[in-house]
Structure formats: structure tokens, C-alpha cells
Amino acid sequence: MDEKPSLYQLLVETGAACGEAAGILDISYLRSAHQRRQRIVEAAGSASLDGRPTTAERLFAWLGEVPLQAQANLGAEGYAGEVFIALSDGEPTLPLGREAAQLAETARARVGRDPLAGAAFLFRGKDAITPASRVAYMVFLRRVLGPAEPALSPLFMGIEAAAKRSAGAFDGYMADRLARASRRALASARTLRSGLAAAYATLGKSRSSSHILPIAEQLFAGHPLTIASASRIFGISRLAARKHLVRLESEGLAEAVGRRKTGIVYVARDGLMTFGQASASPAPKATSRLAVSTGKPLSPEERARLDAVTDDVASRMRDLDRLLARLAAANSDH
């Protein structure tokens, strides 16, 4: 039987996993795409902890205005959407984000960069475990763990009980969660990179004038597309947009997940959010000691291409989120 890992071992594993993830995510495009998925996972987990259960797939769909099958979950996707906005970079636009940012800054001023001391500061007070303190801890960890941004709320069952135990017991609980979440984040980063590398390998012989690669890059960035939106964004005919999206689906790189009034909605089949369908690769669990595959690397040419398209893709992702931020801000004022 394996011995229970020590606090030191768990922190070393956390650092090793996050360090390797940082190496994988050294292109801004990959970093943003990975962090968007991690923040969706975190926001869905946070909402579920607050009694509004949802999944990362449902929140991803809600953020991308993909029609959802109704569930009696007390508006969980809208609630989780506010958490997602609070987790985003930049100036907080909602009360939740402002409260979390202030808590995170106070934690940094009090304890520096120690992840366990930060957790104790944010979670061990009376009634301290709240949506704002969970978001604050994620913001606090960005300076500590870097771009891996491991989602912790899905692993936070029992945190209230742990917070009432001794300081040593709480530190052990948090160190275990940090290590597990960091291994999952590393697995997700590798899976995302491998999925994108597979897309380039499959589409590599496409004509330079074809828009199929930009469409695939937009999908893997986390932006759902319809034939109409692909036609508008890339300035191509609907026939060409349809041909590209159908090919991406037939190659196993995209999947149809719903239908708006404007047509079928496609998302990347990235091995991470599979919407209940079979994926090209299984969603990563990585709950054992750094037990994740190395994945397919990107070539220098592919990395250069991603570097070149990063700003354009990021601009379109901001457009996708802008309406959500306005709606959430309006709701919070009522």
C-alpha cells in the first residue's frame, strides 16, 4: 500500500504540475484557451457548492448562447456565469468580482504568496467560505501557481468541515486539493495542446486561402460557431462556412451541440468538454501521481501561426463575453 504523501510532497507535486503546465501554455493563445476552460470548470463547481448544480458543459453552452435543455437548477448557469465573470482578468465589473479582488489583495498583503496561509486566511473564519472567498483564492493563486489555474471548487466537498479542524489538518486538506487540481489542470493543458496539434496534422494540407484553420482555431479557443456566425466573422459565403464546419465534424475535430434560430451550433471536440458524446480522447482525470500522457507537441510553424493569430482570436472572445457581462451587470443592479 502506498504511504500517504506528506505536506511537502503534495506541495512539490503542485509546483511540478503547474510548472509543466506553464511550459505547455507558453503561447498566449493556448494559455487563454486553457484558462477559459479552467474558469468554466471552477465557476460550475462553485455554483454546485452553493446548491445550484450545473456542469462545465452546460455553462460553456450558456456562455456561448447555445440552447440548453431546461433543468430545475434554480438558474444555475446564470449564477455560475457571474462567478465566471468574477474570475476573468481585468477590472471587476460585478459586486462579486470587486469583493473577491479586495479579499485577494488583503490576503496577499497579510500572507504573501503562501498558498496554505492564503487558504487559511480566506476560509478559516466564521462563515468565511463564500462564492467571493472561493473566487478570491483563485485570484490569489494566479500569482503563486501561474497560468495552470487549477480549478478547485469541484474538489471542495467537505471544506467547511476541514476549516473547523486543526490548522495542520486543514493544511493537509488544502495541500491534497491543490495537488489533485494541479494534476488535472496539467492533464487538461496537455489534452488541449494535443487536440490542437491533431487539428493541424489533419488540416495541414489545406490551401493557404482556405478559412478552415482559422475556424478550427476559433473553436479550440472556446468560441462556438454556427454557419451564419462563421460566415460573418471570416467574411466567407455560407456555403463555404458550412463546408468547413461539416468537414471539421467529419474529421472528429468539432461536434454539433444544439441549434439556434440561426442554425446548428458547433464546438471543438477537444477531449475536455464533450457534451455527453464520444470524444476523440477521454476527458482527463489525472487523479494519481502525475499520471498523464505527454501528448503531441506543436511544431515550430504551428506555434508561430498561433502566436500570429492570438490577438485576433482574443478580440473575438471578448466580443463573445461582452453581452454576458452587460446582462450580468444589469441583473446585479436590480
C-alpha positions in Angstrom: 0.0 0.0 0.0 1.3 3.5 -0.9 2.1 5.7 2.0 0.1 8.9 2.4 2.1 11.7 0.8 3.5 14.4 3.2 2.5 18.0 3.0 5.9 18.8 1.5 5.4 16.1 -1.2 2.0 17.4 -2.1 3.3 21.0 -2.5 6.2 19.8 -4.6 3.7 17.9 -6.8 1.6 21.0 -7.1 4.6 23.1 -8.2 5.8 20.5 -10.6 2.4 20.1 -12.3 1.9 23.8 -12.5 5.4 24.4 -13.8 5.0 21.8 -16.6 1.6 23.3 -17.5 3.2 26.8 -17.7 5.7 25.3 -20.2 2.9 23.9 -22.3 0.9 27.1 -22.1 3.8 29.4 -23.2 1.8 30.7 -26.2 -0.8 33.3 -25.3 -3.5 31.5 -27.4 -3.1 28.2 -25.5 -2.9 30.0 -22.2 -6.2 31.9 -22.8 -8.0 28.8 -24.2 -6.9 26.7 -21.2 -7.7 29.3 -18.6 -11.2 29.9 -20.1 -11.9 26.2 -19.7 -10.5 26.1 -16.1 -12.6 29.1 -15.1 -15.7 27.5 -16.6 -15.0 24.3 -14.5 -14.3 26.4 -11.4 -17.5 28.5 -11.9 -19.7 25.5 -12.4 -18.2 23.8 -9.4 -18.7 26.9 -7.3 -22.3 27.2 -8.3 -22.8 23.5 -7.4 -21.3 24.0 -4.0 -23.9 26.8 -3.4 -26.8 24.5 -4.2 -27.2 25.4 -7.9 -25.8 22.3 -9.6 -24.7 22.6 -13.2 -21.8 21.2 -15.3 -19.0 22.8 -17.2 -20.6 21.7 -20.4 -23.9 23.4 -19.6 -22.1 26.6 -18.5 -19.9 26.5 -21.6 -23.1 26.3 -23.7 -24.8 29.1 -21.7 -21.8 31.4 -22.2 -21.9 30.7 -25.9 -25.6 31.2 -26.2 -26.1 27.5 -27.1 -29.7 26.5 -26.4 -30.0 24.4 -23.2 -32.4 21.7 -22.2 -34.3 23.2 -19.2 -33.4 21.9 -15.8 -34.8 22.7 -12.3 -31.5 24.0 -11.1 -32.5 27.5 -9.8 -30.9 29.4 -12.7 -27.6 27.7 -12.1 -26.0 28.7 -15.4 -26.7 32.4 -14.9 -25.4 32.2 -11.4 -22.3 30.4 -12.5 -21.9 32.9 -15.3 -21.5 35.7 -12.7 -18.7 33.6 -11.0 -17.1 33.2 -14.4 -17.1 36.9 -15.0 -15.6 37.5 -11.5 -12.8 35.0 -12.3 -11.9 36.9 -15.5 -8.9 39.1 -15.9 -9.2 42.9 -15.9 -11.2 45.3 -13.8 -14.1 43.6 -11.9 -17.4 44.7 -13.3 -19.7 43.0 -10.7 -20.0 43.2 -6.9 -18.9 39.6 -6.6 -15.7 40.4 -8.6 -15.0 43.5 -6.6 -15.4 41.8 -3.3 -13.2 38.9 -4.4 -10.5 41.2 -5.7 -10.4 43.1 -2.4 -10.2 39.9 -0.4 -7.4 38.5 -2.6 -5.4 41.7 -2.2 -5.9 41.7 1.5 -4.7 38.0 1.6 -1.6 38.9 -0.4 -0.8 41.8 1.9 -1.2 39.6 5.0 0.4 36.3 4.0 2.4 37.0 0.8 2.5 34.1 -1.7 2.0 31.1 0.7 -0.9 29.0 -0.8 -1.7 27.3 2.5 -1.6 30.5 4.5 -3.8 32.2 1.9 -6.3 29.4 2.2 -6.3 29.7 6.0 -6.8 33.4 5.8 -9.7 33.2 3.4 -11.5 30.1 4.6 -11.0 29.6 8.3 -13.0 32.5 9.7 -16.7 32.3 10.8 -18.9 32.0 7.7 -15.8 32.7 5.6 -16.4 30.1 2.8 -18.5 32.0 0.3 -18.5 32.5 -3.5 -16.4 35.6 -3.0 -13.8 33.9 -0.9 -13.5 31.0 -3.4 -13.1 33.4 -6.3 -10.6 35.4 -4.2 -8.5 32.3 -3.6 -8.4 31.6 -7.3 -7.2 35.2 -8.0 -4.7 34.9 -5.1 -3.3 31.7 -6.6 -2.6 33.2 -10.0 0.5 34.9 -8.7 1.5 31.7 -6.9 0.8 28.9 -9.4 1.0 30.7 -12.7 -1.1 30.0 -15.8 -2.1 26.5 -14.9 -5.0 28.0 -12.9 -6.2 24.7 -11.4 -10.0 24.6 -10.7 -10.5 23.8 -7.0 -14.3 24.1 -6.3 -15.1 20.7 -7.9 -12.8 19.2 -5.2 -14.1 21.4 -2.3 -16.7 19.0 -0.9 -16.0 18.9 2.9 -14.1 22.2 3.0 -16.5 23.6 5.7 -15.7 20.6 8.0 -11.9 20.9 7.2 -11.9 24.6 8.0 -13.1 23.7 11.6 -10.4 21.2 12.2 -6.8 21.9 13.4 -4.5 24.1 11.4 -2.4 21.0 10.4 -5.5 19.1 9.3 -6.7 22.0 7.2 -3.3 22.4 5.6 -3.3 18.7 4.7 -6.8 19.0 3.2 -5.8 22.1 1.1 -2.4 20.6 0.0 -4.2 17.5 -1.2 -6.8 19.5 -3.2 -4.1 21.8 -4.7 -2.1 18.7 -5.8 -5.1 17.0 -7.3 -6.4 20.1 -9.0 -3.0 20.9 -10.4 -2.6 17.4 -11.9 -6.0 17.7 -13.5 -5.0 21.2 -14.9 -1.8 19.7 -16.3 -3.8 16.9 -18.0 -6.2 19.4 -19.4 -3.4 21.6 -20.8 -1.8 18.6 -22.4 -5.1 17.4 -23.8 -5.9 20.8 -25.3 -2.5 21.1 -26.9 -2.8 17.6 -28.3 -6.2 18.3 -29.7 -5.0 21.4 -31.4 -1.9 19.6 -32.7 -4.2 16.9 -34.1 -6.3 19.5 -35.9 -3.2 20.9 -37.5 -2.0 17.5 -38.5 -5.4 16.7 -40.1 -5.8 20.1 -41.8 -2.2 20.8 -42.6 -2.5 20.3 -46.3 -5.4 22.7 -46.7 -4.9 25.5 -49.1 -3.5 28.7 -47.6 -6.5 30.6 -48.9 -8.9 28.3 -47.0 -10.5 29.5 -43.8 -10.8 26.1 -42.2 -7.7 26.6 -40.0 -9.0 29.9 -38.6 -12.4 28.4 -38.0 -10.8 25.5 -36.1 -8.6 27.9 -34.1 -11.7 29.9 -33.1 -13.5 26.7 -32.0 -10.5 25.5 -29.9 -10.2 28.9 -28.3 -13.7 28.2 -26.9 -15.9 30.1 -29.3 -19.0 28.2 -30.5 -19.9 28.9 -34.2 -22.8 28.5 -36.4 -22.7 28.6 -40.2 -24.0 32.1 -40.1 -21.5 33.4 -37.5 -18.6 31.7 -39.2 -19.6 33.3 -42.5 -19.9 36.7 -40.8 -16.7 36.5 -38.7 -14.4 35.2 -41.5 -16.1 37.1 -44.4 -16.9 33.9 -46.4 -20.0 32.6 -48.0 -22.4 30.5 -46.0 -21.7 27.6 -48.4 -18.0 27.8 -47.6 -18.6 28.1 -43.9 -20.9 25.1 -44.0 -18.4 23.1 -45.9 -15.6 23.9 -43.4 -17.7 23.1 -40.3 -19.1 19.9 -41.8 -15.5 18.8 -42.6 -14.3 19.6 -39.1 -17.2 17.5 -37.7 -16.4 14.6 -40.1 -12.8 14.7 -39.1 -13.7 14.4 -35.4 -12.4 17.9 -34.6 -15.8 19.5 -34.0 -19.3 18.4 -32.9 -22.8 19.8 -33.3 -24.3 20.5 -29.8 -27.5 22.4 -30.4 -29.5 24.6 -32.8 -30.2 28.3 -32.5 -32.6 30.1 -34.7 -29.5 30.9 -36.8 -28.6 27.3 -37.3 -26.6 24.4 -35.8 -24.0 25.3 -33.2 -20.6 23.7 -33.4 -17.9 23.5 -30.7 -14.4 22.0 -30.7 -14.2 18.3 -29.9 -11.2 18.9 -27.6 -11.4 15.9 -25.3 -12.3 18.2 -22.4 -15.9 19.3 -22.9 -17.7 16.5 -24.8 -21.4 17.4 -24.2 -22.1 13.7 -23.5 -20.8 12.5 -26.9 -17.8 10.3 -27.5 -14.7 12.4 -27.9 -11.5 11.9 -29.8 -9.7 11.4 -26.5 -11.1 10.8 -23.0 -11.5 13.7 -20.6 -8.5 13.9 -18.3 -8.9 12.8 -14.7 -5.2 12.6 -13.6 -6.0 11.9 -10.0 -3.0 9.6 -9.5 0.6 10.9 -9.1 1.2 12.9 -12.2 -0.2 10.1 -14.3 -0.9 11.9 -17.5 0.3 11.3 -21.1 2.8 13.6 -22.7 0.6 14.4 -25.7 1.5 15.5 -29.2 3.7 18.7 -29.4 3.1 21.6 -31.7 5.6 22.2 -34.5 7.6 25.5 -34.6 5.5 26.5 -37.6 2.2 25.8 -35.8 3.4 27.7 -32.7 4.4 30.7 -34.9 0.9 30.6 -36.5 -0.8 30.6 -33.1 1.3 33.5 -32.0 0.3 35.4 -35.1 -3.5 34.9 -34.6 -3.6 35.3 -30.8 -4.8 39.0 -30.8 -7.4 38.4 -33.4 -8.9 35.4 -31.6 -8.8 37.2 -28.3 -10.7 40.1 -29.7 -13.5 37.8 -30.9 -13.6 36.0 -27.5 -14.0 39.4 -25.8 -16.9 40.1 -28.2 -18.5 36.8 -27.1 -18.3 37.7 -23.4 -19.3 41.4 -23.7 -23.0 40.8 -23.9 -22.8 38.4 -21.0 -21.0 41.0 -18.8 -23.6 43.6 -19.6 -26.5 41.3 -18.8 -25.0 40.2 -15.6 -24.2 43.8 -14.5 -27.8 44.8 -15.3 -29.2 41.9 -13.2 -26.9 42.7 -10.3 -28.3 46.3 -10.2 -31.9 45.1 -9.6 
